[in-house]
């Protein structure tokens, strides 16, 4: 009789640690807007100069993603995370002592971005894929829902610390939090992958053998699926570039809307506080979307899930078009809910598990790292292009129309990439075969 294995119970420890790491790291990243005000008050720097620090941080994070992917494939992902946690903490401690703008660019813009990159997206996804295998979509979605929780907790905490300890003291405390909640937790509890343990007392079949058997059952295209995919091989496939362009388009359009929609609402005559409340509502529902979409993709497939949540974003843009000062509050709330669910549901976590479906786990880090680079490029281009077109046209109509078009194109490209033609998701595997796999251990 099968017994509950060590791996099954320890999976949830791994997931909890990843959730905390994602919450703390992403939450700290977005505290920049809080520190911006204090730094403007103390130094003679202007907003463009200070905003450039965050832009540099984003660029470095994008460039670092494929590098981190190669590192976690070649070395132990846990070791990469521990090094990143040290650099992340160090960047905040050093930021507390800055006295010139170039120091802030170097320490927060570059060193902080390197630390964040080593700790967060690619490294955590690699570990979760190793532990949750067929249910990786659910695990990555739940872990990355920590992003919204981190923002909700760390932004007011940072403001509280600044008021009572100044911004320098706040950076010291946040650096200590990074060390405690990322370095120490990861050192104590995170493991690269589960050990091979037997499922029954007879020890006739190891976990690894069962996993390999189940993986073969999931394969639709066995010739493709049994290939040992590397980054070098992957870049010569159209599936790789379809996913990459999908990431660029999604990152550009979602971030363009997120950066500019409050300005649009204020232009339409909405109260600034009401618009801010809507933005907070969007963040809450983004957390829900991120937490649900991974599990949904494990049940109905990656393509249907991606398109479903993209449609929510597109509908939200149409609602945004329809808003004006006389619109009922219900429409504004509907916009916030739809946008939050939509953009939360189509983030990097869905791309991560899609990379596994198409290219397997052998070089997951490197291939996924280049996909995240696509998000980084889109995140940098989208907001700038939105501002440029607004300055050129005097309104956001063309910006929103382009966003709708690009989101539609990204959905089409994702469908053509067709992970469903390579690997069946766990939710569509016949019940009589699931008992052979890791899902019901």
C-alpha positions as a printed Julia matrix, in Angstrom:
441×3 Matrix{Float64}:
   0.0    0.0     0.0
   1.36   3.37   -0.98
   2.25   5.75    1.77
   2.5    9.51    1.77
   6.07  10.25    0.68
   8.46  12.81    2.06
   8.35  14.68   -1.24
   4.58  15.16   -1.12
   4.63  16.79    2.31
   7.81  18.79    1.75
   6.45  20.25   -1.5
   4.33  22.62    0.54
   7.33  23.81    2.54
   9.08  24.59   -0.75
   5.99  26.42   -2.03
   5.64  28.43    1.19
   9.29  29.53    1.09
   9.0   30.52   -2.59
   5.83  32.49   -1.82
   7.63  34.42    0.95
  10.73  35.04   -1.18
   8.62  36.33   -4.09
   6.51  38.52   -1.77
   9.53  40.11   -0.06
  11.66  40.59   -3.18
   8.91  42.0    -5.43
   7.43  44.01   -2.56
  10.78  45.66   -1.9
  11.21  46.38   -5.6
   8.05  48.49   -5.67
   8.93  50.44   -2.51
  10.99  52.66   -4.8
   8.01  54.98   -5.26
   7.88  55.53   -1.48
  11.6   56.29   -1.15
  11.43  58.56   -4.2
   9.56  61.23   -2.23
  12.04  61.27    0.67
  15.05  61.38   -1.64
  13.57  64.3    -3.58
  13.11  66.18   -0.31
  16.71  65.62    0.86
  18.66  66.0    -2.37
  18.51  68.45   -5.24
  17.86  65.72   -7.81
  14.89  65.97  -10.15
  12.29  63.3   -10.84
  13.77  62.28  -14.18
  17.18  61.7   -12.6
  15.74  59.6    -9.79
  13.33  57.69  -12.02
  16.32  56.74  -14.12
  17.56  54.63  -11.21
  14.45  52.45  -11.37
  14.63  52.28  -15.17
  18.25  51.11  -14.93
  17.2   48.53  -12.35
  14.54  47.17  -14.72
  16.96  47.03  -17.66
  19.6   45.19  -15.64
  16.97  42.72  -14.4
  15.97  41.99  -17.99
  19.55  41.46  -19.12
  20.28  39.29  -16.07
  17.36  36.89  -16.67
  19.03  34.67  -19.32
  22.3   34.79  -17.33
  20.49  33.57  -14.21
  18.83  30.88  -16.31
  22.19  29.56  -17.43
  23.5   29.69  -13.84
  20.59  27.7   -12.35
  20.96  25.06  -15.08
  24.71  24.76  -14.57
  24.87  25.13  -10.79
  22.52  24.58   -7.85
  19.57  27.01   -7.91
  19.65  27.25   -4.12
  23.26  28.46   -4.22
  22.32  31.08   -6.81
  19.49  32.29   -4.54
  21.77  32.53   -1.49
  24.36  34.59   -3.38
  21.57  36.81   -4.7
  20.11  37.31   -1.21
  23.5   38.53    0.06
  23.86  40.98   -2.84
  20.24  42.1    -2.47
  20.68  42.81    1.25
  24.03  44.51    0.66
  22.52  46.82   -1.97
  19.92  48.09    0.52
  22.43  48.54    3.34
  24.74  50.48    1.02
  21.79  52.51   -0.33
  21.22  53.78    3.22
  24.62  55.52    3.07
  24.45  57.2    -0.36
  25.27  60.9    -0.75
  25.41  61.26   -4.53
  23.26  60.24   -7.47
  25.91  58.09   -9.14
  26.16  56.0    -5.98
  22.42  55.32   -6.1
  22.61  54.33   -9.76
  25.49  51.96   -9.06
  24.19  50.46   -5.8
  20.41  50.29   -6.27
  20.21  50.45  -10.06
  22.83  47.77  -10.76
  23.81  45.83   -7.61
  20.22  45.66   -6.34
  18.98  44.49   -9.74
  21.6   41.72   -9.88
  20.62  40.54   -6.4
  16.91  40.61   -7.21
  17.44  38.69  -10.45
  19.42  35.93   -8.76
  16.76  35.55   -6.05
  13.44  35.89   -7.79
  11.71  34.87  -11.01
  13.91  32.33  -12.8
  15.48  30.69   -9.72
  12.17  30.2    -7.9
  10.5   28.84  -11.04
  13.32  26.33  -11.51
  12.91  24.94   -7.99
   9.11  24.8    -8.22
   9.24  22.99  -11.55
  11.62  20.41  -10.03
   9.32  19.79   -7.06
   5.83  19.98   -8.55
   6.48  18.52  -12.01
   3.08  17.98  -13.68
   1.38  20.49  -11.37
   4.03  23.13  -11.9
   1.5   25.61  -13.26
  -0.42  25.6   -10.01
   2.72  25.89   -7.88
   4.29  28.75   -9.84
   0.97  30.62   -9.94
   0.49  30.36   -6.18
   4.1   31.36   -5.44
   3.97  34.41   -7.7
   0.67  35.55   -6.24
   2.96  36.62   -3.4
   3.87  39.64   -5.53
   0.64  41.45   -4.69
   0.84  40.5    -1.02
   4.39  41.83   -0.83
   3.4   45.14   -2.38
   0.41  45.52   -0.06
   2.57  44.84    3.02
   5.93  46.44    2.23
   4.78  49.76    0.81
   2.97  50.9     3.98
   5.69  49.31    6.12
   8.35  51.3     4.25
   6.39  54.52    4.72
   6.06  53.76    8.45
   9.81  53.09    8.76
  10.68  56.28    6.86
   8.47  58.36    9.16
  10.05  56.93   12.3
  13.62  56.06   11.25
  14.22  58.25    8.13
  14.75  56.71    4.72
  18.28  55.63    5.67
  17.03  53.62    8.63
  14.24  52.17    6.5
  16.75  50.84    3.97
  18.74  49.21    6.79
  15.63  47.45    8.13
  14.55  46.3     4.67
  18.05  44.96    4.02
  17.81  42.98    7.26
  14.39  41.63    6.19
  15.87  40.44    2.9
  18.63  38.62    4.77
  16.27  36.99    7.29
  13.34  36.09    5.04
  15.27  35.19    1.9
  18.81  34.12    2.84
  18.08  32.34    6.12
  14.75  30.79    5.06
  16.24  29.58    1.78
  19.36  28.24    3.47
  17.32  26.28    5.99
  14.38  25.01    3.96
  14.81  25.28    0.19
  16.08  22.26   -1.72
  17.04  22.14   -5.37
  14.96  19.02   -6.08
  13.38  16.1    -4.2
  15.47  13.1    -3.31
  14.61   9.82   -5.0
  12.45   7.94   -2.49
  10.29   4.88   -2.94
   6.52   5.01   -2.85
   5.98   1.73   -1.04
   7.74  -0.42    1.5
   8.82  -2.96   -1.09
  10.83  -0.29   -2.87
  10.05  -1.8    -6.26
   9.69   1.49   -8.12
  11.5    4.72   -7.33
  10.04   8.18   -7.55
  12.27   8.95  -10.52
  11.04   5.89  -12.43
   7.41   6.76  -11.74
   8.01  10.33  -12.84
   9.63   9.23  -16.09
   6.73   6.84  -16.79
   4.19   9.56  -16.17
   6.1   12.08  -18.3
   5.99   9.63  -21.19
   2.24   9.22  -20.77
   1.8   12.99  -21.03
   3.7   13.27  -24.29
   1.73  13.78  -27.49
   4.75  14.3   -29.74
   7.17  11.71  -28.35
   9.96  12.47  -30.83
   9.93  16.12  -29.74
   9.33  15.44  -26.07
  12.13  12.89  -25.69
  14.64  15.26  -27.31
  17.17  16.76  -24.87
  16.47  20.42  -25.48
  19.16  23.03  -24.87
  18.99  26.76  -25.42
  21.09  26.39  -28.58
  18.61  23.91  -30.02
  15.56  25.82  -28.83
  16.48  29.08  -30.6
  16.24  27.27  -33.94
  12.56  26.43  -33.36
   9.64  28.67  -34.23
   8.01  27.81  -30.9
  10.81  29.55  -29.01
  10.45  32.79  -30.95
   6.66  32.73  -30.81
   6.87  32.55  -27.0
   9.52  35.27  -26.92
   7.5   37.7   -29.06
   4.42  36.85  -26.96
   6.36  37.94  -23.86
   7.49  41.2   -25.48
   3.97  42.12  -26.63
   2.37  41.17  -23.33
   4.95  43.03  -21.24
   4.75  46.15  -23.4
   0.99  46.47  -23.46
   0.2   45.49  -19.87
   2.85  47.83  -18.42
   1.78  50.61  -20.8
  -1.78  50.39  -19.43
  -0.59  50.13  -15.82
   1.65  53.18  -16.12
  -0.78  55.43  -18.0
  -4.3   54.46  -16.93
  -4.35  56.67  -13.83
  -3.33  59.71  -15.87
  -6.07  58.84  -18.36
  -8.68  58.59  -15.61
  -7.64  61.93  -14.11
  -7.83  63.47  -17.61
 -11.38  62.09  -17.84
 -12.27  64.01  -14.66
 -12.02  61.29  -12.01
 -10.83  62.19   -8.52
  -7.2   61.27   -7.88
  -7.99  59.4    -4.66
 -10.7   57.4    -6.42
  -8.28  56.53   -9.22
  -5.69  55.47   -6.63
  -8.26  53.24   -4.93
  -8.99  51.61   -8.28
  -5.27  50.99   -8.77
  -5.1   49.26   -5.39
  -8.13  47.17   -6.32
  -6.33  46.15   -9.49
  -3.38  44.9    -7.44
  -5.61  42.8    -5.18
  -7.33  41.09   -8.11
  -4.0   40.62   -9.9
  -2.96  38.51   -6.91
  -6.12  36.44   -7.3
  -5.58  36.07  -11.05
  -1.99  35.01  -10.59
  -2.92  32.49   -7.93
  -5.72  30.94  -10.0
  -4.37  30.94  -13.55
  -1.6   28.41  -12.95
  -4.03  25.87  -11.53
  -6.53  26.6   -14.32
  -3.82  26.03  -16.93
  -3.09  22.63  -15.35
  -6.74  21.73  -15.95
  -7.78  23.22  -19.3
  -4.41  23.85  -20.99
  -1.92  26.69  -21.28
  -3.33  28.22  -24.47
  -6.94  28.43  -23.32
  -5.84  29.9   -20.01
  -3.61  32.51  -21.63
  -6.31  33.57  -24.09
  -8.98  33.64  -21.35
  -7.03  36.09  -19.21
  -5.92  38.16  -22.21
  -9.57  38.55  -23.17
 -10.24  39.95  -19.68
  -7.52  42.58  -20.26
  -8.96  43.46  -23.67
 -12.49  43.82  -22.24
 -11.09  46.03  -19.47
  -9.59  48.36  -22.09
 -12.97  48.65  -23.83
 -14.49  49.5   -20.43
 -11.74  52.1   -19.97
 -12.7   53.61  -23.34
 -16.3   53.89  -22.18
 -15.48  55.67  -18.9
 -16.12  59.35  -18.35
 -16.77  61.62  -15.37
 -20.49  60.78  -15.41
 -19.94  57.02  -15.52
 -21.34  55.02  -12.58
 -18.82  53.84   -9.99
 -19.65  50.27  -10.98
 -17.91  50.7   -14.35
 -14.71  51.96  -12.75
 -14.7   49.05  -10.3
 -15.42  46.63  -13.15
 -12.41  47.99  -15.02
 -10.14  47.5   -12.0
 -11.34  43.95  -11.39
 -11.06  42.86  -15.04
  -7.64  44.43  -15.55
  -6.32  42.96  -12.3
  -7.54  39.44  -13.0
  -6.37  39.66  -16.6
  -2.83  40.93  -16.22
  -2.3   38.87  -13.08
  -3.28  35.73  -14.95
  -0.93  36.06  -17.94
   2.35  36.82  -16.19
   5.69  34.99  -16.39
   4.37  32.04  -14.36
   2.24  30.77  -17.27
   5.19  31.17  -19.65
   7.4   29.25  -17.19
   5.29  26.1   -17.21
   4.75  26.43  -20.97
   8.53  26.32  -21.43
   8.53  23.05  -19.48
   5.72  21.64  -21.63
   7.52  22.45  -24.88
  11.21  22.12  -24.03
  11.3   20.01  -20.88
  13.27  20.63  -17.69
  16.85  19.98  -18.83
  17.65  23.59  -19.84
  14.57  25.2   -18.35
  16.51  27.99  -16.65
  18.31  29.23  -19.75
  15.28  29.03  -22.06
  12.92  30.6   -19.55
  15.51  33.26  -18.72
  15.48  34.45  -22.33
  11.68  34.51  -22.25
  11.79  36.76  -19.18
  14.2   39.01  -21.09
  11.34  39.46  -23.56
   9.11  40.67  -20.72
  11.86  43.07  -19.64
  12.16  44.57  -23.12
   8.4   44.93  -23.36
   8.19  46.5   -19.9
  10.75  49.11  -20.96
   9.27  49.9   -24.4
   5.53  49.93  -23.59
   5.33  52.83  -21.09
   7.73  54.98  -23.13
   5.82  54.35  -26.36
   2.53  55.15  -24.63
   3.89  58.5   -23.45
   5.39  59.27  -26.86
   2.12  58.57  -28.69
   0.17  60.65  -26.16
   2.51  63.61  -26.69
   2.15  63.13  -30.44
  -1.64  62.64  -30.62
  -2.8   64.5   -27.5
  -4.83  61.53  -26.24
  -4.59  57.81  -25.46
  -6.96  56.47  -28.13
  -4.23  55.17  -30.43
  -2.29  53.8   -27.44
  -5.24  51.7   -26.27
  -6.11  50.52  -29.79
  -2.53  49.34  -30.32
  -2.66  47.58  -26.95
  -5.84  45.7   -27.95
  -4.28  44.71  -31.28
  -1.02  43.53  -29.7
  -2.77  41.55  -26.97
  -4.83  39.82  -29.66
  -1.71  39.05  -31.69
   0.09  37.69  -28.62
  -2.85  35.34  -27.97
  -2.7   34.11  -31.56
   1.06  33.53  -31.35
   0.68  31.62  -28.09
  -1.97  29.4   -29.68
   0.31  28.69  -32.67
   3.19  27.8   -30.31
   0.83  24.98  -29.22
   2.25  23.34  -26.09
  -0.9   21.15  -26.24
   0.57  19.4   -29.3
   3.64  18.35  -27.31
   2.46  17.58  -23.78
  -0.94  16.96  -22.18
  -1.63  18.98  -19.03
  -2.35  16.98  -15.88
  -6.04  17.89  -15.94
  -6.53  16.19  -19.3
  -4.65  12.99  -18.52
  -7.15  10.1   -18.16
  -7.91   9.29  -14.54
  -6.73   5.7   -14.83
  -3.29   6.93  -15.89
  -2.93   9.64  -13.23
  -2.45   7.0   -10.53
   0.84   6.08  -12.19
   2.14   9.64  -11.9
   3.33  11.9    -9.09
   0.09  13.84   -8.7
  -1.59  11.3    -6.42
   1.31  10.28   -4.26
